[in-house]
Amino acid sequence: MGTPLPTYEIQAVRYATRDGQRRDHFIGGDPHEAPMPMDYFVWFIRGEGRTVVVDTGFTAEMAERRKRRLLGSPLDLLARCGVDPAEVQDVVITHLHYDHAGNLGGFPKASFHLQEREMAFATGRYMCHHAQRHSYEPDDVCDMVRLLYKDRLRFHDGDAELYPGITLHRVGGHTDGLMCLRVHTQRGWVVLASDVSHFYENVNTDRPFTLAFHVGDMLEGFDTLRRLADSPDHIVPGHDPQVFLRYPPADGAGQGIAVRLDLPPERPLRYAD
């Protein structure tokens, strides 16, 4: 018998929110004229003496510019949850959109992990088109290039094992280099979808989100999520407020700002009638 895989704790930290309508979140719109707000998260994975942060959120300046309601600085909220950004050794950036790749300077000791295709995409010919570049911030992309030149960026090409029990998977679709993570927990394999599926409904009804580089890759990305996760309840979408409502709250100072994804959800999904 091989060595048992380690099990990790996962927390989703909610740092911002914005209003939205259902028609905003599905290609082709939606027949329900109803609100569908969007939450913004960073995540961390803890266990085996290490902490891995997944995505780094955006700043107060960016929240004001893009008219998002900031609930707290991602760096401060992580610290409240017992994660000192100044001591974190590994940060995974699922893609370089503004809401996932700000605050990079707040992790001075970290190595950053990024799909090589994401860097090529964010600095390549498709950024000549506003429809593709408007979710990127040049300063964030330049910060990542600077990290490369400081030997603090680790490129991945497709699937990779970050640590035993934590794997990275390039999916694409939303952006060319978007990736998700598969994490071994006490309840089995949990998949942090990030923007492979913004909401539960995107993956559960096979309806792509409106911002897409390659719709076909986005649709096949839903299949990838289902293949990697132990069940549909092991898929955690990137922006759905139901994540914060379904999962048990974190203990201690994390109550009210973070939920435990390594524990089973406590509430059923709710869709529009």
C-alpha positions as a printed Julia matrix, in Angstrom:
273×3 Matrix{Float64}:
   0.0    0.0     0.0
   1.17   3.51   -0.81
   1.52   6.41    1.56
  -1.92   7.86    2.39
  -2.59  11.28    0.9
  -2.61  14.16    3.37
  -5.91  15.91    4.04
  -6.17  19.67    4.02
  -8.44  22.34    5.43
  -9.82  24.82    2.88
 -11.37  28.18    3.64
 -13.11  30.62    1.31
 -12.66  34.23    2.43
 -15.27  36.66    1.1
 -13.77  40.11    0.56
 -16.15  41.93   -1.81
 -19.55  41.81   -3.49
 -21.58  43.54   -6.18
 -25.14  43.59   -7.44
 -26.11  41.83  -10.64
 -28.98  40.38  -12.61
 -29.42  36.81  -13.8
 -29.17  37.93  -17.42
 -25.62  39.15  -16.7
 -24.24  35.7   -15.96
 -25.29  33.41  -18.82
 -24.48  33.59  -22.52
 -27.81  34.23  -24.22
 -29.29  35.81  -21.1
 -31.84  34.24  -18.78
 -35.67  34.19  -18.78
 -35.83  35.12  -15.09
 -35.8   38.85  -14.4
 -34.3   38.53  -10.95
 -31.3   39.75   -8.96
 -28.17  37.57   -8.96
 -25.4   39.22   -6.97
 -21.76  38.2    -7.26
 -19.33  37.62   -4.4
 -15.54  37.79   -4.57
 -13.32  35.31   -2.72
  -9.77  34.4    -2.0
  -9.04  30.92   -0.69
  -6.42  29.22    1.41
  -5.42  25.6     1.86
  -3.82  24.61    5.15
  -2.23  21.39    6.37
   0.98  19.38    6.52
   2.74  22.41    7.98
   2.07  24.6     4.95
  -0.43  27.2     3.8
  -1.21  27.81    0.13
  -3.12  30.97   -0.79
  -5.24  30.81   -3.94
  -5.72  34.19   -5.65
  -5.12  37.56   -4.06
  -8.19  39.73   -4.75
  -8.15  43.45   -5.47
  -7.37  46.67   -3.63
  -9.61  49.43   -2.26
  -8.57  51.63   -5.16
  -9.67  48.96   -7.61
 -12.98  48.47   -5.78
 -13.72  52.18   -6.15
 -12.69  52.28   -9.79
 -14.77  49.25  -10.75
 -17.65  50.02   -8.4
 -17.41  46.89   -6.25
 -18.3   46.89   -2.56
 -15.16  45.98   -0.66
 -15.91  44.16    2.6
 -12.28  44.17    3.7
  -8.75  44.04    2.38
  -7.97  40.45    1.33
  -4.63  40.75    3.14
  -6.27  41.87    6.38
  -9.0   39.24    6.18
  -6.47  36.48    5.61
  -4.58  37.7     8.69
  -7.78  37.54   10.73
  -8.13  33.92    9.65
  -4.66  33.12   10.95
  -2.79  33.41    7.64
   0.05  35.95    7.7
   0.56  37.07    4.08
   4.11  38.1     4.91
   4.99  34.48    5.74
   3.09  32.61    3.0
   5.39  30.49    0.84
   3.06  29.58   -2.07
   0.41  31.61   -3.9
  -1.54  30.09   -6.79
  -2.98  32.61   -9.26
  -5.76  30.88  -11.17
  -5.72  33.63  -13.81
  -4.64  37.26  -14.04
  -7.99  39.08  -14.0
  -8.06  42.1   -11.71
 -10.15  40.38   -9.02
  -7.75  37.44   -8.74
  -4.29  38.98   -9.11
  -4.1   42.23   -7.14
  -2.14  42.7    -3.89
   0.79  40.62   -5.16
   3.25  42.75   -3.21
   1.59  41.71    0.04
   3.26  38.27   -0.14
   6.97  39.13    0.02
   8.23  35.56    0.65
   5.92  33.66   -1.68
   6.6   31.79   -4.87
   3.74  32.39   -7.3
   2.25  29.65   -9.48
   0.67  30.48  -12.85
  -0.13  28.68  -16.05
   2.36  29.63  -18.76
  -0.5   30.1   -21.21
  -2.08  32.71  -18.93
   1.01  34.89  -19.04
   1.19  34.5   -22.82
  -2.49  35.37  -23.11
  -2.31  38.43  -20.84
   0.67  39.84  -22.75
  -0.2   38.68  -26.25
  -2.17  39.67  -29.32
  -5.64  39.09  -27.85
  -5.1   41.99  -25.47
  -5.43  44.26  -28.51
  -9.19  43.73  -28.1
 -11.0   45.61  -25.35
 -13.47  42.76  -24.89
 -10.6   40.53  -23.73
  -8.41  43.01  -21.87
 -10.98  44.96  -19.85
 -10.83  42.45  -16.97
  -7.05  42.71  -16.75
  -5.13  45.48  -15.01
  -1.79  46.36  -16.61
  -0.21  47.01  -13.21
  -1.11  43.52  -12.0
   0.3   41.92  -15.13
   3.48  44.0   -14.83
   3.8   43.0   -11.17
   3.72  39.37  -12.25
   6.41  40.01  -14.86
   8.56  41.61  -12.16
   8.1   38.54  -10.0
   9.3   36.44  -12.93
  12.49  38.5   -13.12
  12.98  38.11   -9.38
  12.85  34.31   -9.8
   9.61  34.1    -7.8
   7.26  32.85  -10.51
   6.77  29.15  -11.24
   5.12  28.37  -14.57
   2.93  25.3   -15.07
   1.93  23.75  -18.37
  -1.36  21.93  -17.96
  -1.83  19.54  -15.04
   0.68  19.54  -12.2
   1.06  18.39   -8.62
   1.81  21.32   -6.34
   2.08  19.07   -3.26
   0.75  15.59   -2.52
  -3.02  16.07   -2.29
  -3.01  19.43   -4.16
  -3.08  19.44   -7.96
  -3.39  22.18  -10.58
  -5.38  21.8   -13.81
  -5.34  24.16  -16.78
  -8.88  24.46  -18.17
  -9.09  27.67  -20.21
 -12.41  28.98  -21.5
 -12.88  32.12  -19.44
  -9.24  32.99  -20.17
  -6.72  30.93  -22.1
  -4.67  29.99  -19.04
  -7.35  29.67  -16.38
  -6.82  26.81  -13.95
  -8.65  25.12  -11.12
  -7.3   23.21   -8.1
  -8.11  19.76   -6.76
  -7.56  19.36   -3.01
  -7.74  16.22   -0.89
  -9.78  16.85    2.28
 -11.45  14.88    5.04
 -14.59  14.68    2.87
 -12.75  13.68   -0.3
 -11.53  15.55   -3.36
 -12.78  19.14   -3.42
 -12.32  21.25   -6.56
 -11.79  24.99   -6.27
 -13.25  25.94   -9.63
 -12.33  29.62   -9.54
 -13.81  31.07  -12.74
 -14.09  27.76  -14.54
 -17.61  28.14  -13.13
 -18.58  31.48  -11.63
 -21.84  30.14  -10.2
 -23.24  26.71   -9.39
 -25.75  27.17  -12.19
 -23.06  27.58  -14.85
 -21.66  24.1   -14.29
 -24.86  22.4   -13.12
 -26.89  23.54  -16.13
 -24.05  23.68  -18.7
 -24.65  27.36  -19.4
 -21.43  29.35  -19.94
 -20.68  32.64  -18.23
 -20.82  35.75  -20.38
 -17.1   36.6   -20.37
 -15.42  33.88  -22.42
 -12.27  33.58  -24.52
 -13.27  30.13  -25.84
 -16.82  28.92  -25.26
 -15.99  25.36  -26.24
 -13.21  25.18  -23.66
 -15.57  26.64  -21.07
 -18.14  23.92  -21.75
 -15.51  21.19  -21.63
 -14.21  22.8   -18.44
 -17.51  21.92  -16.78
 -16.81  18.28  -17.66
 -13.34  18.62  -16.16
 -14.76  19.91  -12.89
 -17.16  16.98  -12.69
 -14.37  14.52  -13.49
 -12.02  15.9   -10.83
 -14.53  16.29   -7.99
 -15.93  13.45   -5.91
 -19.48  14.76   -6.45
 -21.27  17.93   -7.58
 -21.2   19.03   -3.92
 -17.4   18.87   -4.06
 -17.27  21.61   -6.74
 -16.86  25.13   -5.32
 -17.61  27.89   -7.87
 -15.64  31.11   -7.91
 -18.21  33.83   -7.31
 -21.47  32.36   -6.07
 -22.9   33.92   -2.86
 -24.41  30.5    -2.09
 -20.92  29.28   -1.17
 -20.94  31.58    1.83
 -24.48  30.54    2.76
 -24.09  26.77    2.28
 -20.85  25.99    4.09
 -20.16  26.05    7.84
 -18.47  29.2     9.13
 -14.84  29.26   10.1
 -14.02  29.26   13.8
 -12.7   32.13   15.87
 -11.82  35.41   14.16
 -12.76  33.93   10.79
 -16.46  33.79   11.67
 -18.43  36.07    9.4
 -15.67  36.38    6.82
 -14.77  32.78    5.91
 -16.36  29.35    5.5
 -14.92  25.83    5.65
 -14.96  24.01    2.32
 -13.35  20.85    3.66
 -16.57  20.21    5.58
 -19.81  19.18    3.84
 -22.28  21.92    2.86
 -25.09  22.43    5.36
 -27.78  23.83    3.05
 -29.19  22.78   -0.34
 -28.73  24.78   -3.51
 -31.41  27.32   -4.4
 -32.1   28.29   -7.99
 -34.52  30.85   -9.4
 -38.06  29.53   -9.79
